[in-house]
């Protein structure tokens, strides 16, 4: 959704699983309705929600400790989506594949199954296979 940001108020800083985080209370106008929501940033000088400017974000309703619903907003990332934790973990895992593939190809050279001149060809084949197998996991 897009909305005009009316005010942004810093609330507190706290330690979370991703390090020091900063909480803000954001007031915005959606259509004729004025709403309030909470936003958590890694930076105290957050630049996603600026008073007087329009911002694009998603709203999510959560339940507080006393069973009171509240709204959390998250800015839309470049590219139009927020990459999931699974997507980030998959890319990180795939970045390790080049090292694994080279190590496996080296093992084939040591075992006299391939020649040293063939190592890059087999490394590339194994890397591509690992990535292709990962794509079968994505749903």
OpenMM code with the backbone's topology and positions (N, CA, C; nanometers):
from openmm import Vec3, app, unit

residues = "UNK UNK UNK UNK UNK UNK UNK UNK UNK UNK UNK UNK UNK UNK UNK UNK UNK UNK UNK UNK UNK UNK UNK UNK UNK UNK UNK UNK UNK UNK UNK UNK UNK UNK UNK UNK UNK UNK UNK UNK UNK UNK UNK UNK UNK UNK UNK UNK UNK UNK UNK UNK UNK UNK UNK UNK UNK UNK UNK UNK UNK UNK UNK UNK UNK UNK UNK UNK UNK UNK UNK UNK UNK UNK UNK UNK UNK UNK UNK UNK UNK UNK UNK UNK UNK UNK UNK UNK UNK UNK UNK UNK UNK UNK UNK UNK UNK UNK UNK UNK UNK UNK UNK UNK UNK UNK UNK UNK UNK UNK UNK UNK UNK UNK UNK UNK UNK UNK UNK UNK UNK UNK UNK UNK UNK UNK UNK UNK UNK UNK UNK UNK UNK UNK UNK UNK UNK UNK UNK".split()
positions = [
    Vec3(0.0828, -0.1172, 0.0000),
    Vec3(0.0000, 0.0000, 0.0000),
    Vec3(0.0872, 0.1235, 0.0000),
    Vec3(0.0335, 0.2329, -0.0509),
    Vec3(0.1021, 0.3614, -0.0464),
    Vec3(0.0231, 0.4527, 0.0460),
    Vec3(0.0969, 0.5331, 0.1236),
    Vec3(0.0310, 0.6245, 0.2154),
    Vec3(0.1212, 0.7438, 0.2419),
    Vec3(0.0598, 0.8544, 0.2821),
    Vec3(0.1327, 0.9749, 0.3191),
    Vec3(0.1730, 0.9636, 0.4656),
    Vec3(0.3008, 0.9780, 0.4939),
    Vec3(0.3515, 0.9676, 0.6314),
    Vec3(0.3273, 1.1007, 0.7021),
    Vec3(0.2503, 1.0960, 0.8104),
    Vec3(0.2175, 1.2169, 0.8865),
    Vec3(0.3211, 1.2451, 0.9939),
    Vec3(0.3635, 1.1398, 1.0674),
    Vec3(0.4656, 1.1585, 1.1710),
    Vec3(0.5390, 1.0280, 1.1980),
    Vec3(0.6633, 1.0436, 1.2440),
    Vec3(0.7465, 0.9284, 1.2814),
    Vec3(0.8084, 0.9633, 1.4165),
    Vec3(0.7789, 0.8796, 1.5164),
    Vec3(0.8271, 0.9066, 1.6525),
    Vec3(0.9144, 0.7902, 1.6988),
    Vec3(1.0394, 0.8209, 1.7394),
    Vec3(1.1291, 0.7192, 1.7932),
    Vec3(1.0763, 0.6743, 1.9288),
    Vec3(1.0702, 0.5427, 1.9515),
    Vec3(1.0209, 0.4902, 2.0782),
    Vec3(1.1326, 0.4377, 2.1672),
    Vec3(1.2100, 0.3402, 2.1151),
    Vec3(1.3137, 0.2795, 2.1989),
    Vec3(1.4131, 0.2031, 2.1133),
    Vec3(1.5261, 0.1684, 2.1748),
    Vec3(1.6210, 0.0785, 2.1116),
    Vec3(1.6268, -0.0473, 2.1959),
    Vec3(1.6449, -0.1606, 2.1282),
    Vec3(1.6492, -0.2870, 2.2002),
    Vec3(1.7404, -0.3847, 2.1271),
    Vec3(1.7889, -0.4814, 2.2018),
    Vec3(1.8757, -0.5840, 2.1453),
    Vec3(1.7883, -0.6985, 2.0954),
    Vec3(1.8053, -0.7347, 1.9688),
    Vec3(1.7285, -0.8443, 1.9107),
    Vec3(1.8221, -0.9492, 1.8546),
    Vec3(1.7655, -1.0477, 1.7872),
    Vec3(1.8489, -1.1546, 1.7331),
    Vec3(1.9356, -1.1070, 1.6168),
    Vec3(1.9045, -0.9887, 1.5593),
    Vec3(1.9838, -0.9322, 1.4508),
    Vec3(2.0670, -0.8134, 1.4975),
    Vec3(2.0876, -0.8021, 1.6287),
    Vec3(2.1668, -0.6917, 1.6832),
    Vec3(2.0777, -0.5818, 1.7387),
    Vec3(2.1323, -0.4615, 1.7495),
    Vec3(2.0607, -0.3481, 1.8049),
    Vec3(1.9535, -0.3014, 1.7065),
    Vec3(1.8292, -0.2887, 1.7543),
    Vec3(1.7168, -0.2483, 1.6699),
    Vec3(1.6507, -0.1248, 1.7311),
    Vec3(1.5872, -0.0455, 1.6447),
    Vec3(1.5237, 0.0795, 1.6864),
    Vec3(1.3762, 0.0753, 1.6477),
    Vec3(1.2884, 0.1061, 1.7446),
    Vec3(1.1440, 0.1017, 1.7215),
    Vec3(1.0887, 0.2421, 1.7016),
    Vec3(0.9947, 0.2525, 1.6077),
    Vec3(0.9320, 0.3795, 1.5758),
    Vec3(0.7803, 0.3617, 1.5703),
    Vec3(0.7090, 0.4673, 1.6048),
    Vec3(0.5637, 0.4712, 1.5879),
    Vec3(0.5381, 0.5628, 1.4688),
    Vec3(0.4726, 0.5088, 1.3667),
    Vec3(0.4500, 0.5817, 1.2427),
    Vec3(0.3002, 0.6092, 1.2273),
    Vec3(0.2665, 0.7350, 1.2042),
    Vec3(0.1286, 0.7737, 1.1767),
    Vec3(0.1206, 0.8080, 1.0285),
    Vec3(0.0200, 0.7523, 0.9599),
    Vec3(0.0072, 0.7745, 0.8161),
    Vec3(-0.1385, 0.7848, 0.7772),
    Vec3(-0.1607, 0.8435, 0.6602),
    Vec3(-0.2969, 0.8620, 0.6104),
    Vec3(-0.3193, 0.7693, 0.4922),
    Vec3(-0.4149, 0.6784, 0.5099),
    Vec3(-0.4520, 0.5832, 0.4070),
    Vec3(-0.5940, 0.6161, 0.3633),
    Vec3(-0.6067, 0.6744, 0.2438),
    Vec3(-0.7384, 0.7221, 0.1996),
    Vec3(-0.7794, 0.8384, 0.2879),
    Vec3(-0.8958, 0.8264, 0.3512),
    Vec3(-0.9420, 0.9311, 0.4434),
    Vec3(-0.9088, 0.8959, 0.5880),
    Vec3(-0.8613, 0.7761, 0.6096),
    Vec3(-0.8369, 0.7259, 0.7442),
    Vec3(-0.6926, 0.7489, 0.7881),
    Vec3(-0.6752, 0.7952, 0.9118),
    Vec3(-0.5417, 0.8100, 0.9686),
    Vec3(-0.5133, 0.6874, 1.0544),
    Vec3(-0.3979, 0.6237, 1.0316),
    Vec3(-0.3635, 0.5008, 1.1021),
    Vec3(-0.2294, 0.5161, 1.1728),
    Vec3(-0.2073, 0.4267, 1.2702),
    Vec3(-0.0792, 0.4209, 1.3402),
    Vec3(-0.0267, 0.2783, 1.3334),
    Vec3(0.1046, 0.2666, 1.3207),
    Vec3(0.1679, 0.1344, 1.3158),
    Vec3(0.3088, 0.1470, 1.3708),
    Vec3(0.3714, 0.0313, 1.3907),
    Vec3(0.5075, 0.0281, 1.4437),
    Vec3(0.6025, -0.0196, 1.3356),
    Vec3(0.7229, 0.0360, 1.3384),
    Vec3(0.8266, 0.0005, 1.2423),
    Vec3(0.9564, -0.0205, 1.3186),
    Vec3(1.0274, -0.1277, 1.2867),
    Vec3(1.1560, -0.1574, 1.3499),
    Vec3(1.2652, -0.1464, 1.2444),
    Vec3(1.3715, -0.0722, 1.2799),
    Vec3(1.4800, -0.0462, 1.1868),
    Vec3(1.6142, -0.0851, 1.2484),
    Vec3(1.7117, -0.1155, 1.1631),
    Vec3(1.8468, -0.1425, 1.2103),
    Vec3(1.9226, -0.0126, 1.2347),
    Vec3(1.8654, 0.0987, 1.1898),
    Vec3(1.9306, 0.2288, 1.2015),
    Vec3(1.8402, 0.3271, 1.2745),
    Vec3(1.8983, 0.4036, 1.3663),
    Vec3(1.8195, 0.5045, 1.4378),
    Vec3(1.7818, 0.6185, 1.3433),
    Vec3(1.8646, 0.6406, 1.2427),
    Vec3(1.8374, 0.7437, 1.1423),
    Vec3(1.7702, 0.6786, 1.0210),
    Vec3(1.6607, 0.6073, 1.0441),
    Vec3(1.5923, 0.5344, 0.9371),
    Vec3(1.5480, 0.6303, 0.8269),
    Vec3(1.5515, 0.5820, 0.7034),
    Vec3(1.5187, 0.6657, 0.5880),
    Vec3(1.4021, 0.6096, 0.5057),
    Vec3(1.3290, 0.5150, 0.5614),
    Vec3(1.2190, 0.4533, 0.4875),
    Vec3(1.0881, 0.5310, 0.5033),
    Vec3(1.0670, 0.5870, 0.6216),
    Vec3(0.9430, 0.6592, 0.6499),
    Vec3(0.9788, 0.8012, 0.6921),
    Vec3(0.9532, 0.8970, 0.6023),
    Vec3(0.9873, 1.0374, 0.6236),
    Vec3(0.8583, 1.1184, 0.6314),
    Vec3(0.8477, 1.2015, 0.7364),
    Vec3(0.7282, 1.2854, 0.7523),
    Vec3(0.7059, 1.3702, 0.6279),
    Vec3(0.5788, 1.3730, 0.5808),
    Vec3(0.5418, 1.4544, 0.4660),
    Vec3(0.5639, 1.3869, 0.3318),
    Vec3(0.6266, 1.2700, 0.3309),
    Vec3(0.6497, 1.1998, 0.2053),
    Vec3(0.5619, 1.0756, 0.1962),
    Vec3(0.5388, 1.0325, 0.0730),
    Vec3(0.4616, 0.9107, 0.0507),
    Vec3(0.5560, 0.7910, 0.0569),
    Vec3(0.5103, 0.6826, 0.1170),
    Vec3(0.5905, 0.5618, 0.1279),
    Vec3(0.5074, 0.4411, 0.0871),
    Vec3(0.5755, 0.3407, 0.0346),
    Vec3(0.5074, 0.2154, -0.0012),
    Vec3(0.5530, 0.1081, 0.0961),
    Vec3(0.4550, 0.0343, 0.1513),
    Vec3(0.4868, -0.0642, 0.2539),
    Vec3(0.3756, -0.1670, 0.2641),
    Vec3(0.4022, -0.2710, 0.3428),
    Vec3(0.2997, -0.3710, 0.3716),
    Vec3(0.2601, -0.3582, 0.5181),
    Vec3(0.1346, -0.3867, 0.5464),
    Vec3(0.0829, -0.3856, 0.6837),
    Vec3(0.0668, -0.5298, 0.7307),
    Vec3(0.0958, -0.5520, 0.8584),
    Vec3(0.0789, -0.6841, 0.9168),
    Vec3(0.0229, -0.6651, 1.0578),
    Vec3(-0.0834, -0.7359, 1.0896),
    Vec3(-0.1427, -0.7273, 1.2225),
    Vec3(-0.0851, -0.8366, 1.3108),
    Vec3(-0.0420, -0.7957, 1.4306),
    Vec3(0.0137, -0.8902, 1.5278),
    Vec3(-0.0621, -0.8755, 1.6587),
    Vec3(-0.0461, -0.9745, 1.7466),
    Vec3(-0.1121, -0.9693, 1.8773),
    Vec3(-0.0102, -0.9329, 1.9849),
    Vec3(-0.0480, -0.8374, 2.0690),
    Vec3(0.0381, -0.7948, 2.1781),
    Vec3(0.0318, -0.8932, 2.2943),
    Vec3(0.1101, -0.8664, 2.3975),
    Vec3(0.1163, -0.9563, 2.5126),
    Vec3(-0.0172, -0.9658, 2.5861),
    Vec3(-0.0971, -0.8610, 2.5807),
    Vec3(-0.2281, -0.8627, 2.6475),
    Vec3(-0.3418, -0.8868, 2.5479),
    Vec3(-0.3125, -0.9642, 2.4414),
    Vec3(-0.4095, -0.9990, 2.3363),
    Vec3(-0.4729, -0.8778, 2.2693),
    Vec3(-0.3964, -0.7703, 2.2580),
    Vec3(-0.4420, -0.6511, 2.1879),
    Vec3(-0.3742, -0.6475, 2.0513),
    Vec3(-0.4525, -0.6370, 1.9445),
    Vec3(-0.3909, -0.6337, 1.8119),
    Vec3(-0.3196, -0.5005, 1.7863),
    Vec3(-0.2094, -0.5078, 1.7138),
    Vec3(-0.1391, -0.3867, 1.6710),
    Vec3(-0.0856, -0.4103, 1.5311),
    Vec3(-0.0521, -0.3025, 1.4612),
    Vec3(-0.0091, -0.3113, 1.3225),
    Vec3(0.1405, -0.2837, 1.3121),
    Vec3(0.2063, -0.3648, 1.2306),
    Vec3(0.3477, -0.3476, 1.2002),
    Vec3(0.3569, -0.3186, 1.0509),
    Vec3(0.4418, -0.2218, 1.0131),
    Vec3(0.4615, -0.1936, 0.8709),
    Vec3(0.6042, -0.2260, 0.8311),
    Vec3(0.6168, -0.2709, 0.7051),
    Vec3(0.7482, -0.3059, 0.6503),
    Vec3(0.7593, -0.2426, 0.5126),
    Vec3(0.8684, -0.1699, 0.4869),
    Vec3(0.8830, -0.1064, 0.3548),
    Vec3(0.9005, -0.2106, 0.2455),
    Vec3(0.8577, -0.1750, 0.1254),
    Vec3(0.8771, -0.2611, 0.0098),
    Vec3(1.0222, -0.2434, -0.0341),
    Vec3(1.0945, -0.3538, -0.0493),
    Vec3(1.2355, -0.3485, -0.0874),
    Vec3(1.2493, -0.3245, -0.2369),
    Vec3(1.3676, -0.2815, -0.2793),
    Vec3(1.3966, -0.2640, -0.4214),
    Vec3(1.3700, -0.3962, -0.4918),
    Vec3(1.3043, -0.3893, -0.6047),
    Vec3(1.2679, -0.5122, -0.6741),
    Vec3(1.1247, -0.5514, -0.6408),
    Vec3(1.0625, -0.4824, -0.5441),
    Vec3(0.9217, -0.5018, -0.5153),
    Vec3(0.8881, -0.6156, -0.4218),
    Vec3(0.9860, -0.6748, -0.3540),
    Vec3(0.9545, -0.7836, -0.2628),
    Vec3(1.0564, -0.7879, -0.1503),
    Vec3(1.0180, -0.8491, -0.0430),
    Vec3(1.1098, -0.8747, 0.0679),
    Vec3(1.1608, -1.0167, 0.0510),
    Vec3(1.2918, -1.0347, 0.0416),
    Vec3(1.3460, -1.1694, 0.0236),
    Vec3(1.3309, -1.2464, 0.1538),
    Vec3(1.2766, -1.3647, 0.1438),
    Vec3(1.2543, -1.4457, 0.2626),
    Vec3(1.3858, -1.4971, 0.3191),
    Vec3(1.3811, -1.5421, 0.4421),
    Vec3(1.4979, -1.6014, 0.5046),
    Vec3(1.5430, -1.7249, 0.4290),
    Vec3(1.4463, -1.8004, 0.3747),
    Vec3(1.4802, -1.9201, 0.2968),
    Vec3(1.5596, -1.8818, 0.1728),
    Vec3(1.5179, -1.7759, 0.1037),
    Vec3(1.5872, -1.7315, -0.0171),
    Vec3(1.7295, -1.6882, 0.0119),
    Vec3(1.7482, -1.6153, 0.1214),
    Vec3(1.8823, -1.5718, 0.1595),
    Vec3(1.9691, -1.6904, 0.1978),
    Vec3(1.9135, -1.7844, 0.2728),
    Vec3(1.9896, -1.9026, 0.3142),
    Vec3(2.0269, -1.9867, 0.1928),
    Vec3(1.9373, -1.9962, 0.0960),
    Vec3(1.9646, -2.0743, -0.0247),
    Vec3(2.0792, -2.0126, -0.1034),
    Vec3(2.0780, -1.8806, -0.1199),
    Vec3(2.1865, -1.8133, -0.1927),
    Vec3(2.3191, -1.8304, -0.1195),
    Vec3(2.3166, -1.8219, 0.0135),
    Vec3(2.4392, -1.8388, 0.0913),
    Vec3(2.4929, -1.9811, 0.0736),
    Vec3(2.4033, -2.0772, 0.0770),
    Vec3(2.4440, -2.2162, 0.0590),
    Vec3(2.5014, -2.2381, -0.0813),
    Vec3(2.4352, -2.1814, -0.1817),
    Vec3(2.4824, -2.1977, -0.3188),
    Vec3(2.6183, -2.1320, -0.3399),
    Vec3(2.6495, -2.0271, -0.2644),
    Vec3(2.7792, -1.9617, -0.2794),
    Vec3(2.8926, -2.0533, -0.2327),
    Vec3(2.8618, -2.1504, -0.1496),
    Vec3(2.9630, -2.2458, -0.1025),
    Vec3(2.9892, -2.3564, -0.2053),
    Vec3(2.8980, -2.3736, -0.3002),
    Vec3(2.9064, -2.4847, -0.3937),
    Vec3(3.0322, -2.4817, -0.4794),
    Vec3(3.0817, -2.3640, -0.5156),
    Vec3(3.2003, -2.3593, -0.6011),
    Vec3(3.3189, -2.4236, -0.5301),
    Vec3(3.3341, -2.3969, -0.4010),
    Vec3(3.4425, -2.4580, -0.3243),
    Vec3(3.4253, -2.6084, -0.3107),
    Vec3(3.3015, -2.6503, -0.2842),
    Vec3(3.2744, -2.7936, -0.2732),
    Vec3(3.3038, -2.8644, -0.4061),
    Vec3(3.2542, -2.8057, -0.5151),
    Vec3(3.2706, -2.8677, -0.6466),
    Vec3(3.4185, -2.8825, -0.6816),
    Vec3(3.4976, -2.7782, -0.6533),
    Vec3(3.6416, -2.7860, -0.6816),
    Vec3(3.7068, -2.8940, -0.5961),
    Vec3(3.6676, -2.9035, -0.4709),
    Vec3(3.7246, -3.0040, -0.3817),
    Vec3(3.6909, -3.1451, -0.4300),
    Vec3(3.5664, -3.1643, -0.4731),
    Vec3(3.5269, -3.2962, -0.5226),
    Vec3(3.6021, -3.3312, -0.6511),
    Vec3(3.6193, -3.2313, -0.7393),
    Vec3(3.6930, -3.2557, -0.8638),
    Vec3(3.8393, -3.2880, -0.8332),
    Vec3(3.8960, -3.2201, -0.7352),
    Vec3(4.0341, -3.2482, -0.6934),
    Vec3(4.0454, -3.3926, -0.6455),
    Vec3(3.9436, -3.4381, -0.5708),
    Vec3(3.9435, -3.5771, -0.5243),
    Vec3(3.9442, -3.6753, -0.6418),
    Vec3(3.8739, -3.6400, -0.7500),
    Vec3(3.8728, -3.7252, -0.8695),
    Vec3(4.0099, -3.7294, -0.9363),
    Vec3(4.0817, -3.6153, -0.9349),
    Vec3(4.2174, -3.6110, -0.9906),
    Vec3(4.3096, -3.6999, -0.9080),
    Vec3(4.3025, -3.6885, -0.7766),
    Vec3(4.3872, -3.7679, -0.6871),
    Vec3(4.3603, -3.9172, -0.7042),
    Vec3(4.2341, -3.9514, -0.7285),
    Vec3(4.1979, -4.0923, -0.7461),
    Vec3(4.2226, -4.1414, -0.8893),
    Vec3(4.2842, -4.0566, -0.9730),
    Vec3(4.3123, -4.0888, -1.1132),
    Vec3(4.1870, -4.1213, -1.1941),
    Vec3(4.0739, -4.0588, -1.1589),
    Vec3(3.9500, -4.0774, -1.2354),
    Vec3(3.9400, -3.9754, -1.3483),
    Vec3(4.0001, -3.8557, -1.3281),
    Vec3(4.0071, -3.7527, -1.4318),
    Vec3(4.1490, -3.6956, -1.4307),
    Vec3(4.1837, -3.6217, -1.5380),
    Vec3(4.3164, -3.5584, -1.5440),
    Vec3(4.3076, -3.4175, -1.4861),
    Vec3(4.4237, -3.3614, -1.4544),
    Vec3(4.4282, -3.2251, -1.4007),
    Vec3(4.3701, -3.1251, -1.5000),
    Vec3(4.3868, -3.1498, -1.6276),
    Vec3(4.3335, -3.0594, -1.7306),
    Vec3(4.1796, -3.0607, -1.7327),
    Vec3(4.1180, -3.1661, -1.6829),
    Vec3(3.9722, -3.1780, -1.6826),
    Vec3(3.9080, -3.1198, -1.5559),
    Vec3(3.9877, -3.0748, -1.4605),
    Vec3(3.9341, -3.0343, -1.3299),
    Vec3(3.8308, -2.9210, -1.3405),
    Vec3(3.8575, -2.8207, -1.4256),
    Vec3(3.7620, -2.7093, -1.4345),
    Vec3(3.6303, -2.7528, -1.4982),
    Vec3(3.6370, -2.8424, -1.5957),
    Vec3(3.5150, -2.8930, -1.6606),
    Vec3(3.4275, -2.9676, -1.5592),
    Vec3(3.4898, -3.0538, -1.4801),
    Vec3(3.4135, -3.1318, -1.3819),
    Vec3(3.3658, -3.0438, -1.2657),
    Vec3(3.4466, -2.9446, -1.2286),
    Vec3(3.4045, -2.8515, -1.1232),
    Vec3(3.2772, -2.7793, -1.1664),
    Vec3(3.2770, -2.7293, -1.2887),
    Vec3(3.1602, -2.6571, -1.3397),
    Vec3(3.0375, -2.7475, -1.3485),
    Vec3(3.0556, -2.8706, -1.3947),
    Vec3(2.9433, -2.9653, -1.4049),
    Vec3(2.8839, -2.9938, -1.2668),
    Vec3(2.9703, -3.0150, -1.1675),
    Vec3(2.9208, -3.0441, -1.0321),
    Vec3(2.8503, -2.9226, -0.9715),
    Vec3(2.9067, -2.8041, -0.9943),
    Vec3(2.8444, -2.6814, -0.9431),
    Vec3(2.7037, -2.6653, -1.0013),
    Vec3(2.6925, -2.6794, -1.1331),
    Vec3(2.5618, -2.6644, -1.1984),
    Vec3(2.4620, -2.7688, -1.1497),
    Vec3(2.5091, -2.8905, -1.1259),
    Vec3(2.4225, -2.9956, -1.0747),
    Vec3(2.3703, -2.9606, -0.9348),
    Vec3(2.4586, -2.9114, -0.8483),
    Vec3(2.4169, -2.8743, -0.7123),
    Vec3(2.3105, -2.7644, -0.7146),
    Vec3(2.3318, -2.6625, -0.7987),
    Vec3(2.2342, -2.5534, -0.8097),
    Vec3(2.1015, -2.6064, -0.8653),
    Vec3(2.1085, -2.6917, -0.9663),
    Vec3(1.9866, -2.7491, -1.0254),
    Vec3(1.9103, -2.8317, -0.9228),
    Vec3(1.9817, -2.9078, -0.8415),
    Vec3(1.9149, -2.9865, -0.7382),
    Vec3(1.8467, -2.8964, -0.6352),
    Vec3(1.9082, -2.7840, -0.6024),
    Vec3(1.8459, -2.6890, -0.5092),
    Vec3(1.7157, -2.6333, -0.5672),
    Vec3(1.7118, -2.6100, -0.6977),
    Vec3(1.5900, -2.5556, -0.7587),
    Vec3(1.4724, -2.6498, -0.7447),
    Vec3(1.4987, -2.7792, -0.7317),
    Vec3(1.3897, -2.8746, -0.7115),
    Vec3(1.3291, -2.8610, -0.5722),
    Vec3(1.4034, -2.7974, -0.4792),
    Vec3(1.3520, -2.7769, -0.3426),
    Vec3(1.2629, -2.6555, -0.3328),
    Vec3(1.2821, -2.5560, -0.4218),
    Vec3(1.2059, -2.4322, -0.4149),
    Vec3(1.0614, -2.4579, -0.4527),
    Vec3(0.9724, -2.4080, -0.3699),
    Vec3(0.8294, -2.4274, -0.3971),
    Vec3(0.7604, -2.2933, -0.4019),
] * unit.nanometer
topology = app.Topology()
chain = topology.addChain("A")
for resn in residues:
    res = topology.addResidue(resn, chain)
    for name in ("N", "CA", "C"):
        topology.addAtom(name, app.Element.getBySymbol(name[0]), res)
